[in-house]
Every structure is written in structure tokens, then in C-alpha cells.
Amino acid sequence: MTTVTNDKAIIKEITINVPLQLVWYAWTISDRVAEWFAPETVVEAKIGGAYELYFVPGNREGMNTNGCKITKLINEKELHFTWKGPDQFATLMNDENELTTVKVCFATIDSDSTKVIVEHVGFKDSEDWTEALNWHQMAWSGVLDSLKSALEKGEGNLCCQP
């Protein structure tokens, strides 16, 4: 996995040894997303559709991306969605008018391998945001490791569990 960080973005890249279509489904079908990212999900694979992850089962108040939407969708190539940070950063980064954005790009390496690049943008360049940026660096590494494990071995580890 490759990691690049600048003042306002996190970029993570990983190669997954499964065909592109399976990786695409893992990001765009609710039941598949729930296997490796969050235990409860609402994913409507269309522009303007929901991209909501609920990290604590049954809890719709905290630790979620409630209200986040898909902003760009190009079949098997790109998925962009708005993002809300975890509860500890809610006052900093969960203003509906200033959400950060996650861009996921997909590329076929060969018939059995896919490259996934996650770019999380919109972090502010200030001390207040440093902890949020650092937390998300760690979280995205775990998320992509879980995706790889779920798709290659059937053993995803859900992110951000309390």
C-alpha cells in the first residue's frame, strides 16, 4: 500500500487480487460494503444517492456518515462521496455545507488484479485539523486492508468499532 499525505488530502493506493467488477461491487452495493467497512450501510449507487455508513449497529445518532451523498459515479472507474468524520471530530468536520470528500478510483491491472486509489480531500490546513487528518490516515489504511482481506480471503475487519 502506498500512502501520500499533504496539507489537505490523504491518498492511499492498494492492489487487490480480484477482478475489477468485484471490487466495484464491494464499494457500491450496501450488503457488500457491510462486509468490510461498516456493519450497517445505506448505499444508493447513483449520483445524489446515499453513501451512509453506521459504525455502531443500531446507533443512528453517532459514529456514522448519515446524510452523505454520492457526488460522482462512473461505472467501474470512479466513486466520489461526501464524508463525515467520527464523533470526536464532529464539530470540526461535519458541517453539512463543508464536508470533506472521498474519491475512489478503480483500475484494472490484469484480469485478476485491481488497483484502488482513495483520495480524501477537503482537510483544512490548520492545527485543529491535524488530529483529524492523522486519524483518517490510520483509518483509511485499516479500511483498505479490510477490503483486501474481505475480497481475497473472505475475512473483512469492520472499521472504527468502539
NURO-617998 format. One record per residue (C-alpha): x, z, y. Coordinates in nm, 4 decimals, decimal comma, padded with zeros to 6 digits, always signed. Layout:
BEGIN
[node [X Z Y]],
...
END
This chain:
BEGIN
[node [+00,0000 +00,0000 +00,0000]],
[node [+00,1241 -00,0889 +00,3474]],
[node [+00,0463 +00,1288 +00,6490]],
[node [+00,0875 +00,0325 +01,0137]],
[node [-00,0189 +00,2591 +01,2978]],
[node [-00,0143 +00,2008 +01,6703]],
[node [-00,1673 +00,3993 +01,9534]],
[node [-00,5213 +00,2824 +01,8917]],
[node [-00,5506 +00,1393 +01,5407]],
[node [-00,4866 +00,2110 +01,1757]],
[node [-00,4102 -00,0801 +00,9447]],
[node [-00,3995 -00,0323 +00,5673]],
[node [-00,3394 -00,3002 +00,3089]],
[node [-00,3750 -00,2809 -00,0678]],
[node [-00,3730 -00,5218 -00,3611]],
[node [-00,6400 -00,4685 -00,6240]],
[node [-00,6056 -00,6359 -00,9602]],
[node [-00,9607 -00,7639 -00,9938]],
[node [-01,1326 -01,0820 -00,8699]],
[node [-01,2398 -01,1058 -00,5062]],
[node [-01,6122 -01,1092 -00,5808]],
[node [-01,5938 -00,7661 -00,7488]],
[node [-01,4049 -00,6189 -00,4524]],
[node [-01,6592 -00,7680 -00,2122]],
[node [-01,9474 -00,6148 -00,4086]],
[node [-01,7684 -00,2787 -00,4074]],
[node [-01,7921 -00,2779 -00,0250]],
[node [-02,1337 -00,4397 +00,0215]],
[node [-02,3689 -00,3021 -00,2478]],
[node [-02,4837 +00,0596 -00,1971]],
[node [-02,4571 +00,1598 -00,5634]],
[node [-02,1043 +00,0192 -00,5823]],
[node [-01,9922 +00,1897 -00,2584]],
[node [-02,1204 +00,5189 -00,4022]],
[node [-01,8801 +00,4830 -00,6972]],
[node [-01,5645 +00,5173 -00,4862]],
[node [-01,6359 +00,6038 -00,1211]],
[node [-01,9266 +00,8477 -00,0697]],
[node [-02,1839 +00,9836 -00,3173]],
[node [-02,4823 +00,8633 -00,1131]],
[node [-02,4827 +00,5338 +00,0765]],
[node [-02,7164 +00,3002 +00,2604]],
[node [-02,5565 -00,0433 +00,2855]],
[node [-02,7627 -00,3392 +00,4050]],
[node [-02,5300 -00,6383 +00,3740]],
[node [-02,6408 -00,8272 +00,6846]],
[node [-02,5417 -00,8267 +01,0500]],
[node [-02,7167 -00,5312 +01,2098]],
[node [-02,7747 -00,3735 +00,8678]],
[node [-02,6906 -00,0113 +00,7963]],
[node [-02,3447 +00,0999 +00,6832]],
[node [-02,4181 +00,4667 +00,6280]],
[node [-02,2123 +00,6957 +00,4099]],
[node [-02,3202 +01,0506 +00,3274]],
[node [-02,0242 +01,2522 +00,2045]],
[node [-02,2197 +01,5675 +00,1095]],
[node [-02,5077 +01,4892 -00,1286]],
[node [-02,8453 +01,5761 +00,0214]],
[node [-02,6995 +01,6542 +00,3662]],
[node [-02,8203 +01,4073 +00,6280]],
[node [-02,7003 +01,6207 +00,9218]],
[node [-02,3236 +01,6482 +00,8763]],
[node [-02,0289 +01,4576 +00,7296]],
[node [-02,1866 +01,1140 +00,7487]],
[node [-02,1887 +00,7804 +00,9284]],
[node [-02,5644 +00,7859 +00,9921]],
[node [-02,6655 +00,5103 +01,2317]],
[node [-02,3550 +00,2969 +01,1783]],
[node [-02,4188 -00,0747 +01,1518]],
[node [-02,2573 -00,3895 +01,0185]],
[node [-02,1356 -00,5916 +01,3178]],
[node [-01,9824 -00,8913 +01,1378]],
[node [-02,0220 -01,0264 +00,7876]],
[node [-01,8537 -01,3354 +00,6445]],
[node [-01,9195 -01,3576 +00,2727]],
[node [-01,6148 -01,2530 +00,0668]],
[node [-01,3903 -01,2705 +00,3763]],
[node [-01,4779 -01,0079 +00,6395]],
[node [-01,6923 -00,6981 +00,6798]],
[node [-01,6977 -00,5100 +01,0126]],
[node [-01,8961 -00,1925 +01,0788]],
[node [-01,9163 +00,0859 +01,3321]],
[node [-01,7763 +00,4242 +01,2329]],
[node [-01,8399 +00,7919 +01,2985]],
[node [-01,5685 +01,0474 +01,2317]],
[node [-01,6143 +01,3649 +01,0274]],
[node [-01,7775 +01,6728 +01,1760]],
[node [-01,4537 +01,8145 +01,3194]],
[node [-01,4242 +01,5057 +01,5438]],
[node [-01,7955 +01,4535 +01,6165]],
[node [-01,7788 +01,5464 +01,9853]],
[node [-01,4722 +01,3273 +02,0302]],
[node [-01,5645 +01,0068 +01,8497]],
[node [-01,9326 +00,9987 +01,7552]],
[node [-02,0886 +00,8914 +02,0846]],
[node [-02,3285 +00,6082 +01,9884]],
[node [-02,2038 +00,3983 +02,2818]],
[node [-01,8314 +00,4317 +02,1997]],
[node [-01,7955 +00,4278 +01,8229]],
[node [-01,4769 +00,3105 +01,6576]],
[node [-01,4943 +00,0010 +01,4372]],
[node [-01,3728 -00,0682 +01,0854]],
[node [-01,2757 -00,4240 +00,9939]],
[node [-01,2236 -00,5055 +00,6281]],
[node [-01,0677 -00,8405 +00,5372]],
[node [-01,0528 -00,9817 +00,1855]],
[node [-00,8205 -01,2492 +00,0482]],
[node [-00,7718 -01,3931 -00,2985]],
[node [-00,4144 -01,3621 -00,4217]],
[node [-00,4956 -01,5254 -00,7550]],
[node [-00,7966 -01,5326 -00,9889]],
[node [-00,7430 -01,1679 -01,0864]],
[node [-00,5994 -01,0106 -00,7684]],
[node [-00,7395 -00,9443 -00,4232]],
[node [-00,5789 -00,8244 -00,1034]],
[node [-00,7845 -00,5846 +00,1096]],
[node [-00,6855 -00,5071 +00,4676]],
[node [-00,8646 -00,2279 +00,6514]],
[node [-00,8180 -00,2121 +01,0278]],
[node [-00,9791 +00,0850 +01,2025]],
[node [-00,9777 +00,0267 +01,5791]],
[node [-01,1035 +00,1974 +01,8908]],
[node [-00,8994 +00,5158 +01,8848]],
[node [-00,8196 +00,6347 +02,2349]],
[node [-00,4596 +00,6762 +02,3457]],
[node [-00,4639 +01,0473 +02,4267]],
[node [-00,3592 +01,3767 +02,2762]],
[node [-00,7182 +01,4650 +02,1874]],
[node [-00,7344 +01,1625 +01,9620]],
[node [-00,4033 +01,2168 +01,7814]],
[node [-00,5501 +01,4550 +01,5247]],
[node [-00,8422 +01,2187 +01,4581]],
[node [-00,6047 +00,9253 +01,4179]],
[node [-00,3816 +01,1215 +01,1794]],
[node [-00,6804 +01,2432 +00,9761]],
[node [-00,8149 +00,8895 +00,9418]],
[node [-00,4722 +00,7574 +00,8348]],
[node [-00,4778 +01,0044 +00,5466]],
[node [-00,8449 +00,9408 +00,4686]],
[node [-00,8132 +00,5602 +00,4569]],
[node [-00,5178 +00,5894 +00,2177]],
[node [-00,7332 +00,8015 -00,0127]],
[node [-01,0310 +00,5688 +00,0216]],
[node [-00,8297 +00,2614 -00,0749]],
[node [-00,6625 +00,4436 -00,3636]],
[node [-01,0098 +00,5405 -00,4872]],
[node [-01,1318 +00,1810 -00,4522]],
[node [-00,8349 +00,0520 -00,6528]],
[node [-00,8794 +00,3181 -00,9211]],
[node [-01,2557 +00,2596 -00,9445]],
[node [-01,2205 -00,1164 -00,9796]],
[node [-00,9155 -00,1271 -01,2033]],
[node [-00,9822 +00,1801 -01,4208]],
[node [-01,3434 +00,2860 -01,3538]],
[node [-01,2215 +00,6143 -01,2014]],
[node [-01,3025 +00,6346 -00,8307]],
[node [-01,2472 +00,9574 -00,6384]],
[node [-01,5043 +01,0067 -00,3668]],
[node [-01,3631 +01,0592 -00,0200]],
[node [-01,3872 +01,3567 +00,2054]],
[node [-01,5568 +01,6060 -00,0258]],
[node [-01,5788 +01,9618 +00,1094]],
END
